[in-house]
Amino acid sequence: MREALLRWFADHGRDLPWRGTYTPYDVWISEIMLQQTQMERGVSYFRRWMKRFPDLASLAAASEEEVLHAWEGLGYYSRARNLLAAARRIRDAHGGIFPRELADIAALPGVGPYTTAAIASIAFEQPVACVDANVERVIARVFDVDAPVKNKDAAARIAALAREWLPPAQARAHNQAMMELGALICGRKPRCEACPLADFCLSRHLGIVHERPVPGRKADTVLLDVVTGVLRHEGRVFVQKRCDRGAWGGLWEFPGGRVEPGEEPRQAVVREHHEETGFAVQVSEEYGIIRHGYTTYRVTLHCFGVALTAADGPKDADGLPVPPVLTAASAYRWVSPRELQALAMPAAHRKLADRLFAAGAAPLQGRLF
């Protein structure tokens, strides 16, 4: 089985940019990026990232804003903040040299058991087995694991089988081959005719390939009805920075929130703006709806243009209104449309910003979506 798998990987493994050198930095960045990200998209972002942050020192010296902006569009922004924190820890605690000991790798922010094993085996060729979703699927089929892979006993069995299967002197190639096989051949719709392990696979022998892995309980989908309002004044746009906690912590957005039961979206955006900024606003334009899905959430975002109901009130040095409160954010800015392009924003807000202010051009009017 080992020999068949490694021969297949030598012939069919994809030419991925981090496989050119297998430096710890490249392997680490690729593994973090590919969490919750499809390979083609991950490769594109990896190449862009390496142009901006070619090594650990350049990443450690960057600001959080720069890192979040480079990460924009990949989602799960805690990954980007953890990359920055880990780079600074390596700089300060390890002299800028990526640690090779398992305990030191595991202690880095954002590095869990799988990523620890991946870095140790792929970058440092240590005999540690990697078990991701692709590997779980391969092992569940080949060895006929008859319980959901996240079940405690099934997970323990899969981990044990992964360790037994691993050739200690070829951990780098073996682990990548296992993940590659799960991604390219042994996927949700398996291509058994092209599989190097077809003759060894118990599920294929039993005729139950499509019943393995045993499905677990599917998470319920949560529907969210939310609003956002783009406030413009004197050629500037109001944005606020989300607090660090949460999925989009540290990103810039237009104020808004959930539509309450019995409330119309137009009412909700006025209420949310006042609750979050202290501004009294009124709806000036309707831009339409953006629908966006992530993990188990499906978001319907109602987009509006809003305007201040009164010009009176405290002003800053540039004559722009100063909000008396920030209840859902850690900072705010009045920015030009061009400056808006440089801010890291959640995907739905970025889509709205791009439609409104294409490359810093004059704002479009009316319904956009």
C-alpha positions in Angstrom: 0.0 0.0 0.0 2.8 2.4 0.9 4.7 1.7 -2.3 1.6 2.0 -4.5 0.6 5.3 -2.9 4.1 6.8 -3.2 4.4 5.8 -6.8 1.1 7.4 -7.6 2.1 10.6 -5.8 5.4 10.8 -7.7 3.5 10.6 -11.0 0.4 12.6 -10.2 1.2 15.1 -7.4 0.3 18.6 -8.2 3.0 21.2 -8.9 2.3 23.6 -5.9 4.4 26.6 -5.2 5.4 25.6 -1.6 6.6 22.2 -2.9 9.5 23.9 -4.7 11.5 24.4 -1.5 9.5 23.1 1.4 10.8 25.9 3.6 9.0 26.0 7.0 7.6 29.5 6.4 6.1 28.4 3.0 4.6 25.2 4.4 3.2 27.0 7.4 1.5 29.8 5.3 0.1 27.3 2.8 -1.3 25.1 5.5 -3.1 28.0 7.3 -4.4 29.4 4.0 -5.8 26.0 2.9 -7.9 25.7 6.0 -11.5 26.3 4.8 -10.1 27.4 1.3 -10.2 25.5 -2.0 -6.8 24.7 -3.5 -7.0 26.9 -6.6 -8.0 29.9 -4.6 -5.3 29.1 -1.9 -2.6 29.0 -4.6 -3.6 32.3 -6.0 -3.6 33.9 -2.5 -0.3 32.2 -1.6 1.5 33.7 -4.6 0.1 37.2 -3.8 1.0 36.8 -0.1 4.6 35.9 -0.9 5.1 39.0 -3.0 4.0 41.1 0.0 5.5 39.0 2.8 8.2 36.9 1.3 9.7 35.7 4.6 9.0 35.5 8.3 10.8 38.8 9.1 8.6 40.8 6.7 5.5 39.3 8.1 6.6 39.9 11.7 7.3 43.6 10.9 3.9 44.2 9.2 1.0 45.9 10.9 -2.3 44.1 11.6 -4.0 46.3 9.0 -1.6 45.3 6.3 -2.0 41.6 7.1 -5.8 41.7 7.2 -5.9 43.5 3.9 -3.6 40.9 2.3 -6.0 38.2 3.7 -9.2 39.9 2.6 -11.5 37.5 0.8 -10.2 34.3 2.5 -12.5 34.7 5.5 -11.9 33.4 9.0 -9.8 36.4 9.8 -8.5 35.0 13.1 -6.2 32.9 10.9 -4.5 36.1 9.7 -4.2 37.6 13.1 -2.7 34.4 14.4 -0.2 34.3 11.6 1.0 37.8 12.6 1.1 36.9 16.3 3.0 33.6 15.6 5.5 35.4 13.3 6.3 37.9 16.1 6.6 35.1 18.6 9.1 33.3 16.4 11.0 36.5 15.9 11.1 37.3 19.7 11.3 33.8 21.2 13.2 31.8 18.6 15.5 34.4 17.1 13.5 34.6 13.8 14.1 30.9 13.1 11.1 28.7 12.7 11.1 26.1 15.5 11.3 22.4 14.6 10.4 20.8 17.9 6.8 19.6 18.0 6.0 21.3 21.3 7.4 24.7 20.1 5.4 24.4 16.8 2.2 23.5 18.7 2.7 26.5 21.0 2.4 29.0 18.1 -0.9 30.9 17.9 -3.4 29.3 15.5 -1.4 26.1 15.1 -3.5 23.0 16.1 -2.6 19.3 16.1 -3.0 18.8 12.4 -1.0 21.9 11.4 1.7 21.0 13.9 2.0 17.5 12.2 1.9 19.0 8.7 4.7 21.5 9.4 6.8 18.9 11.3 6.5 16.2 8.6 6.5 18.3 5.4 9.0 21.0 6.3 11.2 19.1 8.7 10.6 15.5 7.5 9.7 14.3 11.0 7.8 10.9 11.2 4.5 12.4 12.3 1.2 11.4 10.6 -1.2 14.1 9.3 -4.9 13.6 9.5 -7.1 16.1 7.8 -10.6 15.6 6.2 -9.0 14.1 3.0 -7.0 11.6 5.0 -10.0 10.7 7.2 -12.0 9.9 4.0 -9.2 7.8 2.5 -8.7 5.8 5.7 -12.4 5.4 6.4 -12.8 3.8 2.9 -9.7 1.7 2.8 -10.2 0.3 6.2 -14.0 0.3 6.3 -14.4 2.6 9.4 -18.1 2.1 10.2 -18.8 5.2 12.3 -18.7 8.9 11.6 -15.1 10.1 11.5 -15.7 12.7 14.2 -17.0 10.0 16.6 -14.4 9.7 19.4 -13.7 6.0 18.9 -13.6 6.3 15.1 -11.3 9.3 15.3 -8.9 7.4 17.6 -8.9 4.4 15.2 -8.2 6.6 12.2 -5.4 8.3 14.0 -3.9 4.9 15.0 -4.2 3.6 11.4 -2.6 6.8 10.0 0.4 6.2 12.4 0.8 2.6 11.4 0.6 3.3 7.7 3.2 6.0 7.8 6.7 5.1 6.5 9.0 6.9 9.0 11.7 7.7 6.5 9.2 9.1 3.9 6.8 11.1 6.0 6.9 14.2 3.8 5.9 12.3 0.6 3.5 10.0 2.3 1.5 12.6 4.1 1.2 14.7 1.0 0.2 11.7 -1.0 -2.5 10.8 1.4 -4.0 14.3 1.3 -3.6 14.5 -2.5 -5.3 11.2 -3.0 -8.3 12.3 -0.9 -8.5 15.6 -2.8 -8.0 14.3 -6.4 -9.3 10.7 -6.4 -11.0 9.6 -3.2 -13.3 12.6 -2.9 -17.0 12.8 -2.2 -17.5 11.2 -5.6 -14.7 8.6 -5.6 -12.9 7.7 -8.8 -12.0 4.1 -7.8 -10.9 3.2 -11.4 -8.0 5.7 -11.0 -7.1 4.9 -7.4 -3.7 3.3 -6.6 -5.2 1.7 -3.5 -8.2 0.1 -5.3 -6.9 -3.4 -4.8 -6.4 -2.8 -1.1 -9.7 -1.0 -0.3 -12.1 -2.9 2.0 -15.0 -0.6 1.1 -14.6 -1.2 -2.6 -14.3 -5.0 -1.9 -17.6 -4.8 0.0 -19.3 -2.6 -2.5 -19.9 0.2 0.0 -17.6 2.9 -1.2 -20.4 5.5 -1.3 -21.4 4.6 2.2 -18.0 5.6 3.6 -17.2 7.7 5.4 -20.4 7.3 7.5 -22.1 10.7 7.5 -22.3 12.6 10.8 -25.1 14.9 11.9 -25.4 17.9 9.5 -25.3 21.2 11.2 -28.4 23.3 11.0 -28.3 26.3 8.6 -28.8 29.7 10.4 -30.6 32.4 8.3 -29.6 35.9 9.1 -31.5 39.0 7.9 -29.2 42.1 8.3 -28.8 45.6 7.1 -26.0 48.0 6.5 -26.0 51.7 5.7 -23.3 53.7 3.7 -23.1 57.2 5.3 -21.5 59.9 3.1 -20.8 63.5 4.1 -18.7 66.2 2.4 -17.2 63.6 0.0 -16.2 61.2 2.8 -17.6 57.8 3.8 -18.0 56.7 7.4 -16.6 53.3 8.3 -16.0 51.6 11.7 -13.6 49.0 12.8 -15.1 45.9 14.4 -13.9 44.9 17.8 -11.2 42.2 17.8 -13.5 39.4 19.0 -15.7 37.4 16.5 -15.3 36.1 13.0 -14.6 39.5 11.4 -12.7 41.1 14.3 -10.5 44.0 13.3 -12.1 44.5 9.9 -13.7 47.8 8.7 -17.4 47.9 7.8 -20.4 50.1 7.2 -22.6 50.2 10.4 -25.5 47.9 10.6 -27.0 44.8 12.2 -29.9 42.4 12.4 -33.4 43.2 11.4 -35.6 42.7 14.4 -38.9 40.7 14.3 -41.7 42.9 12.8 -39.2 45.5 11.6 -38.7 46.7 8.0 -35.1 46.8 6.7 -35.4 50.6 6.2 -36.3 51.0 9.8 -33.6 48.6 11.0 -30.7 50.5 9.2 -31.8 53.8 10.8 -32.0 52.2 14.3 -28.7 50.3 13.9 -26.9 53.4 12.7 -28.1 55.3 15.8 -27.4 52.5 18.2 -23.8 51.9 16.9 -22.7 55.5 16.2 -25.1 58.0 17.8 -25.9 59.5 14.4 -29.5 60.3 13.5 -29.8 59.2 9.8 -32.4 58.7 7.2 -32.5 56.4 4.2 -31.4 58.2 1.0 -31.0 55.3 -1.4 -31.7 51.6 -1.8 -28.8 49.5 -3.2 -30.5 46.1 -3.1 -29.5 42.9 -1.4 -26.3 40.9 -1.2 -26.6 37.2 -0.2 -23.5 35.6 1.3 -22.9 32.2 2.9 -20.2 31.1 5.3 -19.9 28.0 7.5 -23.5 27.2 8.6 -24.8 30.8 8.1 -26.8 32.3 5.2 -26.8 36.1 5.2 -29.3 38.4 3.5 -27.7 41.8 3.6 -30.0 44.8 2.8 -27.9 47.7 1.6 -28.8 51.3 1.8 -27.3 54.7 1.4 -28.1 57.0 4.4 -27.7 60.6 5.2 -27.5 62.7 8.3 -30.9 64.2 9.3 -29.2 67.3 10.7 -25.9 69.0 10.0 -25.6 70.3 13.5 -23.5 68.7 16.2 -19.8 68.5 17.1 -17.2 68.4 14.2 -13.6 67.3 13.9 -10.8 69.5 12.5 -11.9 68.6 8.9 -15.5 69.7 9.6 -16.8 66.1 9.7 -19.3 64.9 12.3 -17.8 63.3 15.4 -19.9 60.3 16.7 -20.7 60.6 20.4 -20.7 56.8 20.8 -19.2 53.6 19.3 -21.0 50.7 20.7 -20.1 48.0 18.2 -16.6 49.1 17.1 -13.2 50.0 18.4 -12.4 52.9 16.0 -13.9 54.9 13.1 -12.8 56.9 10.1 -14.2 59.2 7.5 -12.4 58.1 4.4 -12.3 59.0 0.7 -13.6 56.4 -1.8 -10.0 55.8 -2.8 -8.9 55.2 0.8 -11.7 52.7 1.2 -10.0 50.4 -1.2 -7.0 49.9 1.1 -9.1 48.8 4.1 -9.7 45.2 5.0 -13.4 44.5 5.0 -15.7 41.5 5.3 -16.6 40.0 1.8 -20.1 41.4 1.6 -19.1 44.9 2.6 -16.2 44.8 0.2 -18.6 43.8 -2.6 -20.8 46.8 -1.7 -17.8 49.1 -1.5 -16.5 48.0 -4.9 -19.9 48.5 -6.6 -20.3 51.9 -5.0 -16.8 53.3 -5.4 -15.1 51.5 -8.3 -11.4 52.3 -8.2 -12.1 55.6 -6.3 -14.5 56.8 -8.9 -17.5 59.0 -8.2 -20.2 57.0 -6.3 -22.8 55.3 -8.4 -26.5 56.0 -7.7 -29.5 53.8 -7.2 -30.0 50.1 -7.0 -26.8 48.0 -7.5 -27.8 44.4 -7.0 
